[in-house]
Amino acid sequence: MTVGTSTSINVPSRVLRLPADRWLVAGALVLALALRVAIVVATRAHYVPVNDSFDFMRIATSIKSGHGFGSTVVPGAHGPSAFRTPLYPALLALVFSVTGVSVTAARLFTVVVSTAFVASLGALGWRLGGRRVGLVCLFGSALYPPFLLASYGLQYEVVFLLLTCLALLAALQWRQEPDRIWLLAAAGLLTGLAILCRETAALVLVPTWLFVWQQRSRMSGRRLAGLLALVTAGAMVVVAPWTIRNAVTIHAFIPVSDSPQEALAGSYNATTAADSANLGRWTVPYDDPTDYQLFKALGPSPTEEQIMSTYQSAALRYASNRPGYVLELAAWNTVRLFDLRGFQDATYLAPYVPWNIRLVKLSVVSFWVLAPLGILGLFTRRGRQIPKSLWTYPVLVYLVLVLTTADIQYRVALEPFFLLLAAMAVVAAYERRRPPPFTRQGATEEGVEGSPTVTRQP
């Protein structure tokens, strides 16, 4: 080749490294699975489900035996229950139908879902940042302690994470290929499944709606309305059967569960507001004297829905009468959400989940390392190229958490985005030290936007 000239070839860069990529992806997933299985095996003699984990086991066992979701276990309540979201215990029931009722089998199922989440986050990183970012996300999420913690016991977080990542992937892919309408339908359906795991997943619809709205100049108003309706209906058609079940069984409109009402009541009451050392830290509502008296006034046999509605009304009255407290709660919950006081908030929560204390502390430290990298990642080329609409989801999740209840367990919904941005920062630093052998023209990243023109430098 003559110096001063260049030769351009049109070839998808991902094809250049496909065999190596397959081995790297497989290695990351094997590593993720092996680590998670090892944790289950090492702790199987000591792990005992309590609180939420115990309740998921109880419901799954009831479903498996043909008795549905069973009666409420909310203290003082009688009748059917909608306290738990249905997807995770229903999945455990399917597992038990094959393995028999087994805590270890349930934990191993959660481990498999967690490994699938690792794959989905790697795919999201690859889609948004290219090959290198995708691989860093894969190996990073395989090793990242908070994700190991999320799959440690019987919590629904990894199911929630998997479904939200897949929904966002489908929406982003539709944004790139708007003729593939089925991708929007898939985004809606996956969002609906995620809502049946955790209600805040409904916020995934916001960036999806915005992706559609941003295409309005390329389509008629009728088509725009139809696409918005499609993704919304996709979520609703999944959630609707459970909403109907609640209406028929409980005789109340409860879209998914009534636990958010208790979450509000546990944060907005005089008892939590008076705790100067831990202002606004969630407490069981009936531990507050005012809420307890309201509960007693319901009589000897209140339903779960009556109790939760009473709690919610009291919480909303408390918040509306004390707007300053709402701001204080948001500040304190931000501290708890990001463990800005050290280990104390995470270790306080650990016995109630339950979690291994060493893994909890390692998770706190690893987030402290990851978060600054994530902030740096925002200012990289790849970070700036992420669709701005995508950020509406984590921002809205953050607002919901700090205005209700926030801790390391709920922070896991935000951590994929920190990891994604941190991967971009790591890759940017690597590329500054070691320039790539090819410069690609007409594309933002290594084959992400299709088949770029590759220019070989002399």
N, C-alpha and C positions, 0 to 999 in steps of 0.2 A: 504493500500500500504506500502511495506517495505521501510524504509528510505534507500537512496542510490541507489534505482532503479528508472526506468522511464518507462512509457508506451507510445508508439507511436500509434497514430491513424491517418488514412488518411481521412481527411474531409475538404472540402472547408470552410475556416473560414467565408466567407461571409454568408453562410447558418446559422451559429450559431446566427447571429443577424439580420436576414432578416426582421422579423416583425418590430423591432425597427427602422431599416434603412428606411423602407417604410414610417413610420410616420415622421421621421426626414427629409427625402427628401421632402415629401409633405409639411411639416411645413415651410421649407426654401422657397419653391416655392410660397406658399400662402403669406408668408411675403414679398417676392420680388414683387409679383403682387400687393399686398395691398399698399405697400409704393409708388409704381409708379403710381397707380391709384389715390392715395390720392394727390400726387403732381399735377397731371393733374386737378383734381377737384378743388384744392385750388387755382390754377393759371389760370383757364380757362377764367376768366373775364379780365385778364390782358395780356394774351399771344397773340401777333400779329406776324404772320410770316413775316420775312424780309429777304432780300438778298437770300441766298440759299434756306431757308425754303419756302419763297414766291414762288420761281421759281419751286420748287418741287410741290407745290400746283397748280401752273399754268399749268404745264405739265400734271399732273394727271387729272386735270379738262378737258384739251384738249383731252386727250386719252379717257376719259369717254364719252365725247360728240361726239367721232368719228372723230376727227381732227388730230389724231396722236400727234407727239411731237411738232407740231407748228413751227413757224418761229423763227429764232434767236432773242435773245434780247441783244446780245453783242452790246454795243454802236457803232454805225456807220456801222454795218454789215447788210447785206440783204440776204434773202434766208433761206434755211433749216438749222437746227442746230444739232451739235453733241457735244455741250458744256457740257451737263450733262450726267453722266452715266445713263443707262436706267432702271435698276432693281427697285430701290426704288420708283420712280414716277409711274412705271407700277403697282407695288403692291398697291400703294395708289389708283390708278385708279380702281383696283378690289374692294377695300374697298368702294369706292364711288359708284360703281355700285350697292352695296347692301344698303348702308346707305344714299346715297346722298352726295353731296359735303359738308363736315363738317370738320373744323379744329380739333374739339374735337375727332371726329371719327378717324381721321388720327393719332392724338396723342395716342389714346387708342390702335390703331393697333401697333404703335411703342412700346408701353408699353408691349404688349403681346409678341412681338418679343424679347424685352429685357429680359423678364422672361424666354423665351426659351433659350436665351444665358446663363442666370444664370445656367440653367440645363446642358447645354453643357459644361460649364467651370467646373462645379462640376464633370461631367463625365470624363473630361480630367484629373482633379486632382486625381480622383479615379483610373483612368487607369495608371497614372504615379507614384502615391505615395501611393495608397492604400485607405482603407475605411476612416481612420481619416482625411487624407489630402483632400479627396473628400468632406467630410462633412464640413470641415473648408472652402474649396473653395465655396461650396454652400452657406453657411450662410454669408461668407465674401463678395461674389459678390452680394448677395441680399441686403446688407447694404452699400456697398462701394460707397461713394458719387460720384466719377467720373463716375461710371456706371449709377447712378441715373441721373447725368447731361447729359450723352449721350442719355438717353431716355426722356429728359425733353421736347424737342420740336420736330421739324420735321427734323431730321438729319438721314443720312443713316448709321451712325457708328454702331448701334446695329445690323442691318442686316449684315453688313460686318463682325462683330465680331462673330455672330452666324455661318455664313457659313464657316469662316476660322477655327473656333474651330471644327466644324463637319468634315471638310476636314482633319484636323490633326488627329482627332480621328480615322477616317477611315484608314488613312495611318499607324498609330501606331498599330491598330488592325491587319492590314495585316502583318505588321512586326512580330507580334506574331503568326499569322496563315497564312503563305504564300500560303497555298493551296486555300484559299478563294480569288480567283482572282477578284470577284465582288467588294471586298473592295477597290482595287486599282482603278477600274472603278468609284466607288462612290467618291473616293477622287478627281479624275480628274473632274467629273461633278460638285461637290460642289465647287471646286476651280474656275471652269468656271463661275458659278453663282456669286461667290464672286468678280471675276474680273469685271462683269457687274455692280457691286456696287462701286468698287474702284480698280483701275488698279494695285496697289501694292499687291493685293491678288495673283497675278501671282507668287510672291516670295514663296508662299506655295509649289509650285512645286519643289523647290530646296531641302528641306528636304525629300520630297517624292521620288525624283529621287535618293537621297543618300541612303534611306532605301532600294530601289531596288538594287542599285549598291553593297551594302554591302552583299547581298545574292548571289553574282556572283559565288562564289566557289561551290554553291549547285545546279547550273543549267547550261545548255548549253548557248553558246553565242547567239543562235537564240532566246531562251526563254527570256534571259536578254533583248535583243533588243525589243522583243515583249512586255514585261511588261513596259519598259520605254515608248514605243510608245503608249501603252494603256492609261496610265495616262495622257500623253500629249494630245492625241487625245480626251480624255474625256473632258478636259478643252476647247480645240479648237472647238469641235462640239457645245458647248454651246455659245461660243463667236461669232462664224462664222456668224450666221444670222444677228447679229447687224453690224458686219464689212461689210458684203455684202450690208446691207441697206445703210450704209454710202457711200460706193463706188457708188451705184446706184443713191442715192439722192444728194450727195455732190460732186461726181466725184473726190474723193480723197481717199487715203488709210489711214483710221483712225480706228485702231483696236477697240477702245471703245469710247474715247472722245478726244477732243482737248484741254480740260482744263489744262492738264499738261504743255502745251506750254505756256499758260498764267502764270502758277505757276513759270516756269523758268524765264520768262521775268520780273515778278514782283519782283524777288529776285536779278537778275543780270542786274543792270543798274546803271548809275551814281548817280541817286537820292538816291537810297537806300544805296549805298556805301558812300555817303557824310553825311549820318545821323549818326554822331559820337555817339549820345546817344542811338540809336537803329539800329546799323549797320545791314543792310541786312533784316530788317523787311519788309515783303512783302507789296508792294503798287500796285495800279492799273497801268498797264504799260503805259497807255496814260497820266498819271500824270508826267512821265519822259519826258523832252523836246525832247530828241533824239528819243525815241519810238513814241512820238506823231508826229514828223515830218515824220517818216517812214510810219506811219498810213495815214497821209495826202497825201503822195505821191502815195498811192494806187488808188486815184481817188474818185469820188463821190459815187460809189455803190460797194464797195468791198464785197466779201463773207466772212463769218466767218472763213473759212479755210485759205483764203488769209491773213487775219489779224493775225491769230494765227501762221501761218508759218513765217510771217514777224517778229513777236515778238520773236519766238523761235530762228530764225537765228541771230537776234540782241543779244539775251541772250548768245548764244553759242560763238559768237565772243567776247563779253565782258569777258566771263569766260576764254576763251583760251588766251586772251591777258593779263589777270591779275590773274595768278595762286595763288598769295599771297592772293588775295581777297577771293578766293574759300575757303582757309583754315580759314580766318577770319570769313567768313559766317558760316562755320561748327561750329566754336567755339561759336559764338553768338547764333546760332540756338540751340545748346545744352543747353545753358543757358535758352533760351525761352522754349524749350521742357520740361525741368524739373523744371521750375519756380524757378531758382536759384537766381532771384532778388526779391523774395517775390511775392506779389500779382499783381504787376503792369502789367505784360504781360497778365495774364489771365483776369484781369478786363478790360484791354484795348480791348480785343477781345469780351467780353461778350455782349455788345449791338449789335454787328453785327450778332450774331447767331440767336436769342437772348437768353440769359441765365439770370437766377436769380442770382444777385451778391452774396447773402449770400451763395447759394449753390456752386457757383464758389470758393469762399474763403474756404469753408469747404472742397471742393475737393482738393484744393492746399495743405492744411494742412494734409489731410488724405494721400496724396501721399508722403509727407515728412516723415510720420510715416511708411508707407508701404515699401518705397524703401530700407531703411537700413535693415529691416527684410528680404526683398527679397535677398539682398546681402548675409546676413547670411545664408539664405536657400541654397545658392549655395554650401556651405561647409558642409551641413548635409549629412548623408548617402544617403538619398533619392535624394537629389540634385545632388550628384555625379553620381547616377545611371541613371539619365535622359539621353537618347541617345544624344550624342554630336551633331549629325546631326540636331536635332530639333532646336538647337540654331541658325542655319544659318538663319532661318526666321526672328526672332526679330532683329538680328544683321543687316541684309540687310535692313529691314524696317527702323531701326535707321539711317543707312547711307543715304538712299533715303531722309528721312525727313530733316536731317541736311544739306544736299546739295541742298535742294530746299526751302521748307518753313516748319516751325515747331512751334507748340504751343500746348496748353493743349487739343485742340480738336483732333489733330492728334496723341497725345500721347496715346490715348485710345487703339490704336492698340498694344501697348507694355504692357499695364497694366495687362492684363490677366497673363502674364508671371511673373511679379512682384508679383501678388497675389498668384500664384501657388507656387513660391519659399517661399514667406512669410508664407504660410500655412505649408510648410515643416518645416520651422524654429519653428513655434508655436508647431507643433506636436512633433518635436524633444525635445523641452524644456519640454513639458508635460510628455513625456516618460522618460526623465531623472529623473523627480521628482516622477513619479509613474510608475514603471516598469510593463509591461503587464503580466497577469497571465499565458500566454502561450508563449513559444519560438518556433519559426517555423524554421524548418530545410529544406534546399533545395529550399527556395523561398526568394525573396527579400522583400516581403510585404504581407499583410493580404489577401491572396487569389488572388492577382493581376495576378500572372503568372500561374494560374491554381489551382490545388488542392495540397497544400503543406502538408508535414508531420508535424503534431502538436505533440509536446512533452509536456506532463503535468509534471511539476516539483513537486517533493514531498514536 
